[in-house]
Amino acid sequence: MNSTAQLEAVPVSSAAGDMHLLGEVASWKRISIPAEYDRLNQQRYITITANVQGEDPGSVFKKVNRIISNTTLPKGSRLLLRGQPELLTQTLGSLQFGLLIAIVVIFLLMTVFFQSFRVAAIALSVIPAVIAGALFLLFITGNTMNIQSYMGAIMAIGVAIANVVLFVTNANRDVAPEMLLQQLISALRKAACVLSMTSLAMIAGMTPMALGMGEGATKRRHSV
C-alpha cells in the first residue's frame, strides 16, 4: 500500500458476514505518538544519556545534581541517576570506609607491636600530614580525588607508617638513656637514613604512575 485510497479500500467483514470497505465504516486522521514506551516497574520513563568530555565525571555529576535540585518536576514525575553516578558514589564510599578501617587496623597492630598506645598514637600523627600533602599535590597539578588518588593515598599512608616503624625500631636499638646529646642526634640521624632509602624507592617507583606517563595515562589522570 502506498496511498490512503488503497488503505480505505481494504475489505472488512461484520459479524453477520456483510462485506464493507474500510473507508465506509471508519475514518482516519494523521497524529503523532511515541514510537516506543519504556517501562520500569510499570512506570514509564525517558532515558537521557550523554558522554563526558573535557571534565571528570565526578564534577559533571555534581553539576547534574545541582540542576536536578533546582528543577520543578510535574506532579508524579521524578528524576533518577543511573549507571556510572551510582557506581561512582558506591566506589568512593567504599574507599573512604576502607581508608578508615586501614587506619584503625594499623593503630591496633602498632599498639601490639610497640606495646604502647602512646607510641602508636604518635606514629599515627603522620597520617594528617600525608593526606594534606596528597591533597596539596592534587590541587597544584589540577587532578581530582578519584579512585587512583584514593589508592595512592592509602598506599602513601602505609609507606609512611612503615617508615615510622623502621625509625622507631632503629632508634630503640641504637638509643640508650645514658647517651650524650651528640650521640643521640647521631643515632637518630642513622635511623633516618634507613627511611630515606625506602622513601626514595617509593618515589622512583610511583613517579611514572603519578605523572600519568605511558599507555593508558589519560585514563589514570581522569578516571573516576
N, C-alpha and C positions, 0 to 999 in steps of 0.2 A: 504494500500500500504506500502510495506517495502523494495522496491528496485527501482532503476531508470528505470529498464526494464519495470516494471509494469506501471510507470508513462508514458513512451514513448508509451505504448500500449493502452493508453486511446483514444477511438474513438472520432473524431470531424467531423462535417459536414460543408460543404461550403454553400454559399447562393444558389448554383444550386442544392443542395441536394446530392452532392458526399460525400461519406464517406472516411475518411482517418484516419490513426493513428497519434497521436500527434508527434511521432518521425519522421514522414515523412514530416511534414510541419514546424517544429520548432526545434531549437537547444537550449541547456541549458548549463549553467555553474554555478559553486558554487561561490558565492560572500558573502561579509559581509555588512550588512546595519543596521542602528539603529533600534532597536526593537520598539521604540516609539519616537514620536516627541511631545514636549511640546511647546505650543504657548501662548503668552500673547500679546493681541492686534495685532495678525497676525505676531508677531515676535517670531522666535524660541529662546528657552532659555534652559540652562542647570542649574539644581539646585544642589548646593553643600551644604550639611548640616553637622553639627558636634556638638558634645556635649562638653561642657566646664567642665574640672575637674582640681581642684587644683589651679585655679585662678578665680578672679572675672570677670564677663562678660565685665565690663567696660574696664578693661585692655586688654582683648582679642580683643575687638572691635577696640581699638586704634592700636594694632599691625596689625590687618587685614587691617585697613585703610592705615597704613603706607606701607604695602605690595602692596596694590592696587595702591597707588600713584606712586610707583616705577616700576609698571608693564606696559609694552608696549603691547597694545592690537592690534589685526588685525583690518584693516580698516572696519568700520561698526559695530564693536563689542563694548560692554560696560559692566561694572560690576555694579551690584546693590545690596545693602544690604537690606534685607527684614526681617520682623519678629521682633525679640527682639531688634536689634540695633535701628530701627526706633522708637519703643515704648520707649526704654530707653532714647533716645535723647529728645523725646517729654515730658516724665515724668520729667526729670531733668530740662528741660527748664521751665516747669510749676511750679516746686518747687522753682526755683530761682526767677521767677516772683512773686510767692506767698509770698516769704520772703521779697521782696522789697515792695510789697503792704502792708504787715503787718507792716513794719517799718513806712511807710508813714501814715497809719491809726492811729497807736499808737501815732505818733507825733501830729497829729491833735487832737486826743482825750485828750492827756495830755495838750495841749495848752488850750483847752476849760476848762479842769478840774482845772488847776492851774491859768488860766487867765494870762499866761505869756509865751511868746515864749522862753525867756531865760531859765526858769526852765525846759521847755520841751526839749530844746536842751541839757541842762546839763544832764537830765535824759537819753537821747538817747546816751550820750557819753559812757555808759556802754556796748553798743552793740558791738563795735570793740573788747573789752576785752572778751566778751562772745564767739564771733566767733573765736578769736585767741585761747582761751582755748579749745574750741571744736576741732579745727584742731590739736592742740598740743597733745591732748589725743588720737585722731585718729592716729597720727603719732607714738606715743610711743607704742600704742597697736597693730599697724600693720593693722588696719582696713581701709576701703575705705570710700569715700564720696558717700554713696548710699542713697536709699530712706529713710531708717531708720535714717541715720545720719542727713539728711535734716530735718526730722520731729523732731528729738531730738534737733537740733539747733534752730528751730523755737520755740519749747516749752521752751528751756532754755532762749531764748530772752524774751519770755512772762513772765517767772518767774522773771527774772532779773528786768524787767520794773515794775512788781508788787511789788518787794522789794523796788525799788526806790520810788514808790508811797507811800508805807507804811512808809518808812523812812522820806520822806519829810512831810507827813501828821502829823506823830507823832512829828517831830521836830518843825513844825509850831505851834503845840498845846502847847508844853512844853517850847519852847524857847521864851524869851522876850528880847527886846533891852536893858533893864537895868540890865540884868544878869551879874554876875561876870564870869571870865574865868572858874573857877572851877565849877560853877553851869551850865555853858554852856556845858562843857565836860560831866558832869553827865547826862544832858538831852539828849545829842546826844548818849551817851552810852546806855541809856534806850531805845531810838528809835532803836538802832542797835540790842538790844536783841530780839525785835519782828522779825527782819529779820532772825536771827539765827534759830528761830523756824520753819519758813516757808522753809528756805533752807535745814535744816536737814530733814524735812518731805519729800521734793522733792528727796533728795539724797537717803533716805531709800526706797522710792517707786520706783525709777528708777534704782537703782543699779543692781537688778536681770536682768532687760532687757539689761542694758549696758554691763553686763558681759556675756550675752548670756547663761543664765542658764535655765534649764528646757526643756520641749518638744518643738521641733521646733527651738532650739537655733542656729543650724547651718545655717538655712535659714536667721535668723536675722543678723548673723555675715557676711554672704557672699552674701546676696541678692543684686540685682541691685536696 
